[in-house]
Amino acid sequence: METDKLMAAINNQEVAKKEQVPIEWRPCVTGEEENFTKALEQNPINKSTIDELKQVLKLVMIKVGIRANNLPNDVEKGVLIEHIINNYGNHTPMEIKLAFDMAISGKLDDLDKKGNVIDLDINCYENFSCLYFSKIMSSYRRWARQTHNQLKKDYPKMIAEKFTLDDEEKAEWMMEWKQKDSIILELIPLVFYEWMEEKRLIKLSAKEKWQYTERATALIKAELFNETQLVKTNNDAYIAYNKFCNMEKEGFSGENKGRIVNRAKRLIIYDYLKGIIE
């Protein structure tokens, strides 16, 4: 069993395989509750990079059916991102994905003016506005509060310290990712990296880590350049690309530095999950 192999690696492959102990928080009633606990393990939006938020927003926009020619322009996108950070900054990027997945699946409700529960209208009418985003997140928040209180009541240990997982639970979670047919790089939980280093599951030299940093830098630079080619009059894209190029010569800082570091970590996790590095 792959989970057993991973746990053996954690213990330097010296501990004999033993019967798996049932995980205390696993008896969640629904898959959404389990995804909810995992979503809370991520860094909140106000501690993530803008790139991480943009990637999730792009994903949910595609899911709700926004066509390419109706995607928010740079000004609208900036207003939307500011709105999200100011009003939903304590949520995680994965919570946004969960909220929209549940809305699309008809698993979230809305309230009318009298407080009666009604079906949630998820049609954005090709206008992914701040108001539309808030409508979905308000429904998600009602569900999340109710779910959190129920889980806290039924599984107090699971709720303690914001759903902190033990080693075996993290190993199982990583195995779930390892067995995915397709892994979206930007959604890989960064908590995997710190845990892998702590347990010495990866043993990379300083030179190898620098190579991952260079790969991350090259990928992000290419993405920024591609954005300048999509719309020739996109001044914001040119400004972002030129700023990145200047920092490449003078040294990275702020948002770009965080973006590179997080991308490098996710590249390492990705290669580990795919068996490219051990």
N, C-alpha and C positions, 0 to 999 in steps of 0.2 A: 504494500500500500504506500503511495507516494507520501502521504502525511507522515507515516512511520519513518520513511527514509529521511525526511526533513528533520524530524525530531531527533533521529539518530545523529545527524550531522551537528545539531545543536550540542549534543552531549559527546562530541568528538567520536561518534560511532562506537562508543564503548558500552552503552546501555543496551541490554537485550530488549527485543520487542516484547511488549506486554499488551494485554487486552486494553483497548481504549476505554478510558473512563468517560461516562456521559458528561457532556458539557452543560453546566447548570443553567445557562441562559438560553440554550437552544430551543426550549419548548415554546417559542413564539408562535402565536396563533396564525399569523399570516407572514408571507414573504415581505410585505411592506414594513412590518415591524422589525424584521431582521435587517432589512436595508436601512431602516431608520437608525438603528444602533450603529451600523457601520458608517453611515453618513456623518454622525456626530464625532467620529474619530478623526475626521479631516480637520485641517486648519480652517478657522472661520474666514469668511470673505475679506474681512478687514485685516487679516494677517496673510492673505494670499496675494499673488501677483495679479495685475490687471489681465494678463494673458490667460491665466487660469479661468477667470470669470468670463472672458470673451469666448473661450472655447466651449464652455458649457452653454452660454447664451446662443452661440451659433448652432449647437446641437439641438436645443429645444425649439429654436425657430424653424429648423428643418422639420422637426417632428410635428409641429402644429400646422405645417403646410405653407409657410411663408415662401413665396417664390423669389428667385434671385433679384428680379427687378424691383421688388417691394421690400427688400431688406433695409433697415434703418441706415440713413446716410451718416457721415462722421459726426455731424452736429447732434443728430437725434441719438446716435449711439452714446455720445459723451454724456448727454442729459440722462439717458437711461442708466448708464453705469453709475453716475453720481447719485441718482435716486436709489439704486440698489444698495450702494455702500452706506448711504446715510440712513436708510430705513431697514435694511436687512443684513447689515454687516456682520451680525453675530451668527447668522446661519452659515452653512458651508456650501461650497459649489455643488457637492453631491446632493445636498438637500434640494437645490433648485431642480436638478435632474429628476429626483424622486417626486417632487411636487408636480411637475409637468407630466411625468409618466403616469402618475395616479390620476391626474385630471383627464388625460387622454383616454385612460381605461375606464372612466366613469366611476372612480372610487373616491371622489371628493364631492362634497355638497356645498350649496350656497344658501344664503339666508335672504328672505325677502324683507321689506321694510318693517313688517310686524314680527320679525324674528322666527318665522316659520321656515323649516328646512325645505329647500327646493333643489331641482337639478342644476348643476353648474354648467353654464353655457361657456364652452371652451373655444367657440369660434372667435377668432381675433379679427376677422374681416380684413385680412392683409394689412393690419396695422398693429404691430407689436409695440404698443405704447407703455408708458409708465403705469397708466391706469389699468391696462390689461394685465401686466405683470403683477401688479398689486392685488388684483382680483383673484388670480390663481394662488398667490402666496398667502392671502388672507384665509382662503379655504384650507390650504395646507396647514397653516398655523393652528386653526381650530382642531384639525385632526391630530396634529403633533402634540398639542397640549393634552388632549384627551388620552392619546396613546402613551405619552410620557408618564402621566399620572397612573394609568393602569399598570404599566410595566413596573413602575416604582413600587406599586402596591403588591404585585404578584412576584416580582423578581428584584428585591431591594439590592442584592449584591451586584446585579447587572448594572443598575443605575449608578452605583457608587463610583465616584471619580470619573464621571462622564463616560460611562461604559468602557472603562479600561479593560482590555483583554489580557488574559494570561498567555504564556508562551504557546501552549497547545492550541488555543483558540486562534492566535495569530498565524500559526503554522497551517491550520485548517483553512483560514481565510486566504492565505497565499496560494494554497493548493487549488482553491476555487478559481483564482485568477489564472493560475498555470494551466488549468484545463479549459479555459475559454478558447473558442475557435478564433475569435478576433479580439485583440487587446487594443483599446484606445489609449495611446500613450499619455495624453493629457489628463486622463481620469485615474491613472494609477495612484493609489494612496501613498503619499510621501512617508507616512508612518512606517511603511515597509522598510525604507532605507535605514532609518535609525535602528530598527530592530535587527536587521540583517548585519549591520556593523557591530552592534552590541553582542550578538551571538556568534560573530566571526563566521558568518555564512559566506561572506565575500572577503577575499584577501587581495585587495588591489594595492599596487605600489603607488607612490606619489606620481610617478610618470604615467601610469595607466589612468589614474584619476584625471590627470591633466589632459590626456587624450580624449576622455569623455567630455571634458569641459570644452575642448576645441571643437568636437563634434556638435555639441549643443550650440556653441556660438555660430558655427557655420549654418546650421539648420535655421536658427532664428533669423540670421542675416538674410538667408535665401527667402524666408517667408515675408520679411519686411520688404525686400526688393520686389517680390511677386505682387504685393499689394500696390506698389507704385505703378505696376504695369496694367492692373485691372482697370483703373480709371486715370487717364493721363492728367486730369485736372485735380487729382486728389492731393491737395497741399499737405494735409495732415500726414499722409503716408510718406511723402517725401521728407518732411521734417523728422518723422520718427526714424526713417532709414538713415538720413544724414547724421542724426544724433548718435545712432548706433555705430556708424562708421567712425565718427570722431572719437567715441569712447573706446573703440577697438584699438586706436592708436595711443590714447592718453590714459586708458584704464577705466574699467567699468565700475559704476556705482549705482545706488538707488534701485529703481525698478528693473533696469536692464540687468544689473548684477544678480538680483534675486531671480529673475526670469531664467538666466543662464544656469545658475546653481540648481534650481529646481528641475530644469530640463535635463541636466547632466545626471542628477539622481534618478530621474525616471528612466533614462536610457540604460543606466546600470541595472535597475530593477527589471526592466524589460528584457535585457539580455540574460539575466539570471532566470527569469521565468521561462524563457525560450531555450534554456540549456546552453547558451552561447558561452557563458562564463560560469564557473563553479567555485 
